[in-house]
Amino acid sequence: MKLSVSLLAASLATAEAGVWGNLRRRLSFEKVATYSPGSQVTDHCAIDRDQRAIEVELARKTNESWENAQQIYLNGGNSKSYALITLSEPLRSNVAKGTSVTGKNADGNEVAGKMYDTTSSGAVNVKVQYATTDVQDSYVQCQVGVLVGEDINMSGCFADGENTINIGGEVYTYTYTAATENKNGRTIAGFSTQLEDKLKNGPGAPYADFEYFRKYYGTSDYADQWVNAAFEGGRTSFTNGNADFSQYGMEGREQIIKKGTAYMNVWMYTLREFEDALDDCKRGCINCNDDPVHAWDEGVCFYTGSLEGQDGAPSGYLLHQLADKRSLDFKTGGPDGTDVDGQSKLNYDLMDEFALGNYQLQSGNCPSARKTKERIAQLMYIPMIQGSLRYAYKVDKLQGGEKEKAEGAAFAAAVLPRVHAANSDAASKIYNNLRVGASSTNHQEVKAAFESVYPQLGLTCADIGGLWNEATNTFYPGMGPCTDASTTKVVTETNSTLAIALGTTF
């Protein structure tokens, strides 16, 4: 980063002592791809392990493996793990959500948990959520759900059969089957099916980016409908942007599914968490915004996942990994966005914005945190545009087949609603060129349509870059970066010095 030590020191010196002291106490958690969370979110970050499991099963391309993949999509296995146990006698009193629960695993070692939700006196079926740790590599030791093979881990599950458990100081005998009654409360499917309640009817509604998608597709659970239609080889019934997946075999549908889960389901739920943080933010209150910071941390986790590690090395399955992959294709890597290797400029910029938003929430600067969220949303469209452009060119000029056509359709589906809100004609051109079953694809028409709406999307030609040909060390013909109508750069509130001070390191 192009910053002096003196500037960094000056930034720190201006922070109010109370705010900075409170913030420092929260920098003890493991970093999430260079971001320093202010709360424990290891269990949230682990949603990318479901994505990985889905992709592994899809790649096997058998009917059985695809059934496994769909079940993992619907029911999960790695995040918010809980045991569904049956007590031998009814609960003796009401038990509040979060009440401490302890039991033993198959080896006789203690297993800690808490009540999944408030449960009334007299109940015999009880949900117990497993305790999680601050260490990502060992965040939980009961990962079952509907996972298959080596992904299953029952070392930290409650013991099978008939055993005893302590619920808030009261001992009960229980029975359950570890292989089938360990489930998960957080799933990738749920990231879409919950949007009706959390965003359409949320306390801060209407939420702009969600409304782009809801209005374009005509439904809140558009991502879930897209993914399930692809699993089943069926067709969608949207207001706009429909797709008939019966035209694809497993090769094409695999791309539709795995990109849909990550770039549609997870993408919107990431923004949902940032919106949730803003809904709960208390303006001007320094010591009462822990819940908003936790929601913000969750959003960063869903963007990044757990497999990127603390340094953000490219090894993940979600949006952080996509940004790095597309930057290699569009020569937008490195802090200045001109490299063809290393981390993407987009991830440098977003990590700065994530850290800034965290600080603004901590200090009760809610209006500024909202502006930061709005810039984050703008930036998150970049890889979807790049992906659409890349596969439009591949299909048009490089004889791309079913796989490439499906990838283009998937990327376009993840950004078309935003383009449509800016210019419906531009969206129609992109859709007609990249939709499932398109009779032909004109990459220049797709490129021109996207470029026509960059100003409305808050993006520049430099943000997107050009499609890079590594073999010839130049841009593909006609696919170089465009030139902005105005040379005025998009101005953001991001203070890079402050972002570094708050725990983002590169």
N, C-alpha and C positions, 0 to 999 in steps of 0.2 A: 504494500500500500504506500502511496506517495505522501507520507505524513512525517512531520518532524517530531523528535522527542519532546521538544519544548511545547509544541502544540498539544500533544497528548497530555502533558503535565498541566497545561492551562485548563484543558477541558475537565480534568479530574478536580482541579482546585475550585472550579465553580460549582461543583455538585454540592447540594445541601448536605450537611453532615448527617442528619437523621436519615435522609433517603439513601445516601451512600452506605451508611452503616447497616441499614436494614438489608440493602441489596447484597452486600458482601456476605452476610450470614447465609445467603441463599446460593452462593456459588460453590457449594460443596458437592453438588450432584455431578455425575459424569456428564461430559459434554455430549451433545447430539450433533455429530458432523460439524464441530467447532462452535456450536451454539451452547450457551450455558443456561440450562433451565433453572427456574426458581422453585421447582417442585419435583416430586418423584413421578416420572412418566415412562418408566421402563416398560410397563405393561402395555401402554398405549403404542409405544414405538414398535412393539412386537407384532403389530398387525401385518407388517411386511412378510413375516414368516408364513402367514396364510397365503399371501400372494405368491410367494415362492413355491409353496406346496401345490397351489393351483396350477402354476406353470409346469411343474414337474409332471403332474398327472396328464395335463393336456398334451405334452410333448410325446407321451407314450402312444397316443393315437389309437387306443382301443376303446370299445364301448364301455368296458369296466372302468378303465382309467378316467374316462370322461364323466362317468357317473360319480366317481370319487371326487373329481375336480368340482363338479356342481355342488356336491354335498359340502365340501370345504368352503366354497363360496357362500353357501346358505347358512351353514352352522358353525364354521370356524374350528379352531383347535388351539390357538396360541395366545389369545388375548381375553382377559377377564374370565379366567377359568374358575369354575365353581363345581361343587359336588351336590348332587340331588340325593339326599338321604331320607330314609324312612325311619322314624322313631318308633320304638316298641310301645311307647305310651305318649299321649298328647302333651304338648308344651304346657307347663304348669302356670305360665303367665305370659303376657305379651312380651315380645322381645324386639327391641328396636334395631333398625338397620345399623350395621357397623359394630354391633355387640361382639366382643371377643369370643372366639371359639377355638378350642384345642382338641387334638386327637392324636392318633399314632398312625404311622405308615406301616407297610408290611414288615419292615425290619424292627419295629418297635420304637422308632425315633419320633420325637414330637413333630406334629404338623400344626401350624398356626393358620388361622383364618378369621373371618368375620361374617356376620349375618349379611346375606346378599340384599335383603330388604326387610322391612318391618313385618313381623309375622305374629298373628294373633294367637292368644291362648287357645288350646284345643287342637292346634294344627299338628299333623304327624309328618307331613312332607315339608322338608326344610332345605333351603338353598344356602350353602356355605361357600363364600368366595375365598379362594386361597390367598394367603398373604404374599405380597411381592416385595422385592428388595431394590435397593438403589443401584445394584450392579447388573448391567444389562445381560452379561453372559449367563447369569444365574438368577434372573429376575423371578422365575417361578419354576417349580420342579414337578408340576402336574400339567402336562400338555397332552390332552387326549382328544376330546371332542369327536370329530369324524376323521381325524388324521389316519394315515396308513403307514405301515412299515416302520422304518427307523425314525420317523418324525415323532412317534408316540413315546412319551416319557411319563412313567407312572411312579418314579422313585419318590416323589414328594406328595403322592395322593394319599388320602385316607385309606386305611386298610380295608380290603375286601371283606365281604361276609358280615358276621355279627360281631360288633365291637362297641366300645363306649366312647362317648364324646362329651366334652364339657362346654356348655353353652351359657355364658354369663355367670359362671359359678355353679350351675346346676348340671349334674351328671345324668346322662341318658344312654340307654342302649339303642343302637341303630343297626340297620342293615342297608347295604347297597352293593351294586356290582361296579367295580372300578372301571372296567372296560367300556361300559355303556352308560353310566350315570355320572360321568364327569363331562361337563358341557361348557359352553362359552357364551358369555353375554355380549361380546363385541364381535361383529362379523362384517365382512366387506359388503355383503348384501344389505345389512342393516344401515350402512352408510347412505344408501339410496332410499330404502323403504321408510326411514325415519324422517326424511326431509319434509314431508307434509306437515308433521307436527312441529318440528324444530325450526323450520324456516318459513314455510307458507303461513303458519299460524304462530310464529315466534313473537316474543315481546317487542322486537325492533323491526318487525315487518312493515313495509316490504324491503327485502334485501336485494340490492340491484342485480348482482351477478346471478343469483338463484332465479330471479324473475326473468332474466334473459332466457334461461334454459326452460323454465316452466312454461312460459308463454310460447316459445318456439315449438317445443315438443307437445305441449298441451297436457302435461302431467308432471307431478312432482317426482315420481319414481322412474323417470325416463331411463336412467342408467340401469336400474334393475331390469326393466323391460327389455332393453337392448341386449344385455348379457344373457338373460334367460331365453330370449328368442334365438340367439346364436347357438346356445347349448342345444336347443331343440330343433334347429334347422328350420325355424319358422319365420314369420315376418312380424314387423312392428305395426302398431296402429296409432301412429303419432299424427298430430296436426300438420307438422312439417318434418322433413328429414327421414322419411321412412326407408326401411331396408328389408329386402327379401333374402334371407340367408339360405333358403333352399337352393340358391344358385351357387353356393359354395360347398365344397367338401370339407373334410377336417382341416386341411391345410389353411384354407382361408378363414374358417370359423375360429380356429385356434388364435389367430391374430386379432380377430374381432373381440373375442372374449378376454384375452389377457390384457389387451390395451384398454378395453372398456372398463374392466375392474379397477385398474390403476389410474387411468386418465379421465374417467368419468365418475365412478363411485367415489374413489379416494380424493380426487381433485376437489369436488364440491364440498365434501365433508371437512376437508382441510380448511376451506374458507368458512365453513359453518362454525368451527371452533374459534376462529378469530372474531367472527361476529358475536359469538357467545361471550367472549371476553369483553367486548365493547358494551354489550347489553348490561353486563354486571359492573362495569367500571363506575366508581364513585369519584366524581370530579373534585379535585382539590384535597383529597384524603390520602395521606401518605401511608398510613398503617392499616388500611382496611381493604386493600385490593389483592389479597392473596388468591381468592377464587378466580378473578379475571386472569391473573398471571398463570395460574394452573391451566385454565382453558387455552390460553395463548401457547403455553408449552405443549399442550396436546396437539394443537394445530401444527406446530413445528415437527412434532413426532410423526404425524400422519404424512407430512410432506416428505420427510426424510426416511423414516423407518429405523430399525435397529441395526441392520446389516451394513450400513455405511460406516459404522464405528464412530469413534470420537473425532477422527480426523477428516471424515468425509471422503475417504478414499473410494473410488468408484467400484462398488461391489454390491449395490442394493438393487431393489426391485420396484421402487416407487418413483416419485416425481423428481427427487434430487438426482437420481441416477439418469433419468431421461434427460434432464437439462445438460448433464455432462456428456452424454452420448451425442445429442444433437449439436452441441457446440463443436465437436470434432468434425461434423459434417458441414457446418456453416462458418467455420473459422471465427468463432466467437469465444474462444477459450482464454484463460488468464485474466488478470485484474483489468486489463485494458480492452479485452474482447477482440484481440487480433491474433490469437494463437490457435494452433491446431492440435494442441495437447494440453494435459493438465485439467484442472477444474474449470468449469464454465464461468464466464463473467456473470452469468445469471445467478449462479449459486453464490458467488462473492457478494453480489448486490443483495440477494435475498437474505443472506445471513446477517448483513448489516441492518437490513430492515427489521428482521426478526428481533435482533438485539435492541434496536431502538424502540420497537413497540413494547418490548418487555419493560424497558426503563420508563417509558411514558405511562404505562399502566401502574407500575410501582409508585410513581410520583403523583398519580391521580390526574395526569394530563390527558384526559379522555378525548378532547377534540383532536389533539395532535395524533393520538393513537389511531383514531379513525382515519385520518389522512394517510398514515403509514399503512393501514390495512388496504386502503384503496390503491396505493401504489403496488403493494404485494399482489393484489388481484390482477392488475395490469400486466405485471411481469410474468405471472404464471401462465399467461396465454402464449408466451414466446415459443416454447417447444412444440405446442400443438400446431402453430403456424409453420414452423420449420419442418415438422413431420409431414404435414400436408404438401408442402412444396417439394420435399424430397421425393415422395412417392408419386406425385404428379409427374415429375420428370422421369422417374424410373419407368413408369407405365408408358409414357408417351415416347421416350427416346431410347430406352435401354431394354425394351422387350419384356417389361415386367409382367409376370404371370399372376395367378390367383393370389399368391401370398402378398405380392406388392400391391395389387389392387385392393385387397382387404385392409392392408396397413393404411393406405391412403384414405379409405372410407372411414376407418376408426379414428384417425387423427382429425379428419374433417368434422366428424360427429362431435368431437370434444371442443370445437371452437365455433362451429357454424352459428349457434344461437347468439354469440357475442357479435359476430359479423353482421348477422341479420338485424340486430338492434341498431347497428350503425348505418347499414345500407342493405336493404332487402334484395336489391338487384345483384349486388356483389355476392351475397350469400347464395343466391340461386345459381349463379355461374359456377361457384365452387362446388356446390352440391351436384349439379348436373355433370360435372367433369369427374367427380370422385365418388359418387354414390355407388352402392352395390349394384352391379349390372349396367353401369354406364357404357353406352355404345362406343364412346371414344373419349380420350382425355387430351386436352390441349394445355400443356403446362404453362404456356405464356398467358393464357386466359386466366388460369388460376392465380398466377403470380400477380398479374395486373389487378385482379379483384382484391386480393389481400392488400396490396400496396395502397389501394385507393382508400382504405379505412384505417391505416396506421395512425393518422392524427386523432381520429375519434377513439381509438383504443389506447391512446397515450403512449404509443410506441414510435420508434424511429427506424429508419432503414438499417442503421448500425446495430440496433438491438437484434435484428433478425439475421443479418449477415447475408452471405451468398453460398450457394451449394458448391462445396470445394471438392475438386478432383485430386486426390492424393497422388495418383499415379503420374499426372502431368504437372503437379504443383501449381495449378491454376484453377479458376472457377470454371464450372461446366458452361458451355456456350449459352449465352442468354440468361444465365442464372447468377450473375454477380450481384453484389449489393445494389439496391436502388439508391437514388439521391432524393433526399427529403425536399419537399417543396419549399420549406423554410429551413434555414440553417440553425434556427434557434433550438437548442437542446431542450428536451423535457426536463423541467426543474422538479426536483424532489426535495423533501425535507431531510433526507438522510444525512446525518452527521457521522461520517466514517470514523472520525476520531472517537466519538462517544461509543459507537458500536464496538470498536476494539476494546475500549475501556470496560465495556460491560461483559466482556468474555468471549467475543468472537475473534479467533486467531487463525492466521493463515500461514 
